[in-house]
Amino acid sequence: MLISRRTIAALAAALPFAARAQDLPAHERTLHEAARREGELTWYSGQYSAEHSETVGRAFTARFPGVRCNVVRSTSQVAFQRLSQDMRAGAAQCDVFSSTDFGHYSLLKRENRLLQYRPENDAGLFPDLRRADPDGYYHTSFMGLYLMAHNTRRVPEADAPKKWTDALDPKYRNQIAVGHPGFSGAIGIWAVQMRKMYGWDYFTRLERNRPMIGRSSLDPVTALNAGERGIGLAVPSSSTSLSISRGNPLKLIYPEEGVLATISPSAIPRNAPHPNAAKLFMEFTTSRYLSDAIRPMFGDPIHPDTAPAEGMRAVSEIRLISPTQAEAESGVPEVRELWRDTFGV
């Protein structure tokens, strides 16, 4: 039987996790025994790209043999819609829900839709990422950094924007690509932050430049790779860096005003069909092993024991900007409606 290069690479990447699987902490070992009886879990992933999500799923199963992770990847808003439909239908499909929109968790918590569980490994995260919810219904599993990028063949570095507001220059008409806050939680957070800094006039002026509007924050990266557009707004540093490593003519732009940081949690639905596997997955997402798994793919680490990937700036070297949780929760629904009025999509 022939084995593809992709399969060999996946197996090689899993080896460090498998090698440590026999030496689990006591709390993980107990959960692993219970999770193996369940055999699997289903993860609604709206935080990582499809490739990153599959990598995390494989690393989890390598560390905890006998527990398969079924990855259902989409944008955060689509993941929430799917979960909401499941709940309305009384169908228990999702074991772990991961979104970049904090408002999803507040709503689910108010409706008593979440299982209360605090991972022990949460205590090892960066201090600012611990105890996302004091009551223990959701926990940090993702930190995404969003900035700008340009296709160096279409827009030379000397002509590339340096600030978020530079994208409003008429010379970039028909050059810009961006996601949609109605589909991407990260784009919703970015829109809230831009409105906070510059008012909605920022987007009124952006619309005049006729941006290409996709759905996910990853869509602009695809457009840049294809040469369809020259500048991407609010693109993830991880996926863009991965694309650059594969030879695409892109370059990151760290805006002078700051890089958007989105800190996002995961939660277990109260009716999760595989609750022990879900709890084990939550331990994994708050351990160093998740950060180790995404590091080769330029993921942003959330654990201090994992250094950033080669060529990426450390968080300590970057000026970070972000709305507060309260601003995001109230602001994202508002900017979705304003966006549709302004851009017509």
Solvent accessible surface area in square Angstrom, and as a share of the most:
residue,aa,sasa,rsa
1,M,219,0.98
2,L,178,0.89
3,I,89,0.45
4,S,63,0.40
5,R,217,0.79
6,R,204,0.74
7,T,60,0.35
8,I,96,0.49
9,A,61,0.47
10,A,19,0.15
11,L,107,0.53
12,A,56,0.43
13,A,56,0.44
14,A,17,0.13
15,L,119,0.59
16,P,63,0.39
17,F,12,0.05
18,A,43,0.33
19,A,83,0.64
20,R,91,0.33
21,A,10,0.08
22,Q,178,0.79
23,D,120,0.62
24,L,12,0.06
25,P,57,0.36
26,A,66,0.51
27,H,44,0.20
28,E,4,0.02
29,R,117,0.43
30,T,91,0.53
31,L,24,0.12
32,H,18,0.08
33,E,99,0.44
34,A,15,0.12
35,A,0,0.00
36,R,140,0.51
37,R,191,0.70
38,E,47,0.21
39,G,24,0.23
40,E,47,0.21
41,L,0,0.00
42,T,24,0.14
43,W,3,0.01
44,Y,9,0.03
45,S,0,0.00
46,G,6,0.06
47,Q,11,0.05
48,Y,13,0.05
49,S,17,0.11
50,A,56,0.44
51,E,74,0.33
52,H,3,0.02
53,S,0,0.00
54,E,79,0.35
55,T,16,0.10
56,V,0,0.00
57,G,4,0.04
58,R,107,0.39
59,A,4,0.03
60,F,0,0.00
61,T,45,0.26
62,A,15,0.12
63,R,6,0.02
64,F,1,0.00
65,P,62,0.39
66,G,47,0.45
67,V,0,0.00
68,R,136,0.50
69,C,15,0.09
70,N,44,0.23
71,V,30,0.17
72,V,46,0.26
73,R,66,0.24
74,S,15,0.10
75,T,15,0.09
76,S,2,0.01
77,Q,10,0.04
78,V,38,0.22
79,A,0,0.00
80,F,34,0.14
81,Q,90,0.40
82,R,81,0.30
83,L,4,0.02
84,S,22,0.14
85,Q,103,0.46
86,D,20,0.11
87,M,22,0.10
88,R,177,0.65
89,A,82,0.63
90,G,64,0.62
91,A,31,0.24
92,A,45,0.35
93,Q,97,0.43
94,C,3,0.02
95,D,0,0.00
96,V,0,0.00
97,F,0,0.00
98,S,1,0.01
99,S,0,0.00
100,T,8,0.05
101,D,4,0.02
102,F,30,0.12
103,G,20,0.20
104,H,9,0.04
105,Y,0,0.00
106,S,17,0.11
107,L,62,0.31
108,L,3,0.02
109,K,60,0.25
110,R,174,0.63
111,E,91,0.41
112,N,90,0.46
113,R,90,0.33
114,L,1,0.00
115,L,44,0.22
116,Q,105,0.47
117,Y,43,0.16
118,R,85,0.31
119,P,2,0.01
120,E,112,0.50
121,N,26,0.13
122,D,4,0.02
123,A,74,0.57
124,G,29,0.28
125,L,0,0.00
126,F,69,0.29
127,P,91,0.58
128,D,135,0.70
129,L,6,0.03
130,R,97,0.36
131,R,134,0.49
132,A,24,0.19
133,D,2,0.01
134,P,97,0.61
135,D,71,0.37
136,G,1,0.01
137,Y,44,0.17
138,Y,9,0.04
139,H,3,0.01
140,T,2,0.01
141,S,3,0.02
142,F,14,0.06
143,M,12,0.05
144,G,3,0.03
145,L,7,0.03
146,Y,7,0.03
147,L,0,0.00
148,M,0,0.00
149,A,0,0.00
150,H,2,0.01
151,N,5,0.02
152,T,54,0.31
153,R,197,0.72
154,R,96,0.35
155,V,5,0.03
156,P,69,0.43
157,E,95,0.43
158,A,95,0.73
159,D,72,0.37
160,A,8,0.06
161,P,2,0.01
162,K,91,0.39
163,K,83,0.35
164,W,0,0.00
165,T,45,0.26
166,D,45,0.23
167,A,0,0.00
168,L,11,0.06
169,D,55,0.29
170,P,106,0.67
171,K,123,0.52
172,Y,9,0.03
173,R,115,0.42
174,N,70,0.36
175,Q,34,0.15
176,I,0,0.00
177,A,1,0.01
178,V,0,0.00
179,G,0,0.00
180,H,7,0.03
181,P,0,0.00
182,G,7,0.07
183,F,50,0.21
184,S,7,0.05
185,G,1,0.01
186,A,4,0.03
187,I,0,0.00
188,G,0,0.00
189,I,11,0.06
190,W,1,0.00
191,A,0,0.00
192,V,6,0.04
193,Q,10,0.05
194,M,0,0.00
195,R,65,0.24
196,K,110,0.47
197,M,65,0.29
198,Y,72,0.27
199,G,29,0.28
200,W,42,0.15
201,D,78,0.40
202,Y,3,0.01
203,F,0,0.00
204,T,52,0.30
205,R,105,0.38
206,L,0,0.00
207,E,68,0.31
208,R,148,0.54
209,N,5,0.02
210,R,139,0.51
211,P,17,0.11
212,M,66,0.30
213,I,43,0.22
214,G,23,0.22
215,R,134,0.49
216,S,11,0.07
217,S,9,0.06
218,L,38,0.19
219,D,54,0.28
220,P,1,0.01
221,V,9,0.05
222,T,90,0.53
223,A,5,0.04
224,L,0,0.00
225,N,53,0.27
226,A,68,0.53
227,G,28,0.27
228,E,95,0.43
229,R,35,0.13
230,G,0,0.00
231,I,0,0.00
232,G,0,0.00
233,L,0,0.00
234,A,0,0.00
235,V,0,0.00
236,P,11,0.07
237,S,3,0.02
238,S,17,0.11
239,S,17,0.11
240,T,0,0.00
241,S,9,0.06
242,L,18,0.09
243,S,10,0.06
244,I,58,0.30
245,S,65,0.42
246,R,145,0.53
247,G,63,0.61
248,N,44,0.22
249,P,28,0.18
250,L,9,0.05
251,K,87,0.37
252,L,30,0.15
253,I,15,0.08
254,Y,49,0.19
255,P,7,0.04
256,E,105,0.47
257,E,26,0.12
258,G,1,0.01
259,V,1,0.01
260,L,0,0.00
261,A,6,0.05
262,T,5,0.03
263,I,66,0.33
264,S,1,0.00
265,P,0,0.00
266,S,1,0.00
267,A,0,0.00
268,I,2,0.01
269,P,0,0.00
270,R,118,0.43
271,N,66,0.34
272,A,11,0.09
273,P,55,0.35
274,H,35,0.16
275,P,49,0.31
276,N,46,0.23
277,A,0,0.00
278,A,0,0.00
279,K,50,0.21
280,L,0,0.00
281,F,0,0.00
282,M,2,0.01
283,E,1,0.00
284,F,1,0.00
285,T,3,0.02
286,T,1,0.00
287,S,9,0.06
288,R,94,0.34
289,Y,32,0.12
290,L,1,0.00
291,S,0,0.00
292,D,28,0.15
293,A,6,0.04
294,I,1,0.00
295,R,88,0.32
296,P,95,0.60
297,M,21,0.10
298,F,36,0.15
299,G,2,0.02
300,D,11,0.06
301,P,12,0.08
302,I,0,0.00
303,H,19,0.09
304,P,67,0.42
305,D,89,0.46
306,T,7,0.04
307,A,60,0.47
308,P,47,0.30
309,A,7,0.05
310,E,155,0.69
311,G,82,0.79
312,M,26,0.12
313,R,116,0.42
314,A,30,0.23
315,V,52,0.30
316,S,108,0.70
317,E,118,0.53
318,I,19,0.10
319,R,163,0.59
320,L,68,0.34
321,I,20,0.10
322,S,53,0.34
323,P,13,0.08
324,T,75,0.44
325,Q,73,0.33
326,A,74,0.58
327,E,64,0.29
328,A,4,0.03
329,E,49,0.22
330,S,67,0.43
331,G,2,0.02
332,V,1,0.01
333,P,64,0.40
334,E,85,0.38
335,V,0,0.00
336,R,48,0.18
337,E,105,0.47
338,L,60,0.30
339,W,0,0.00
340,R,99,0.36
341,D,118,0.61
342,T,36,0.21
343,F,26,0.11
344,G,63,0.61
345,V,85,0.49
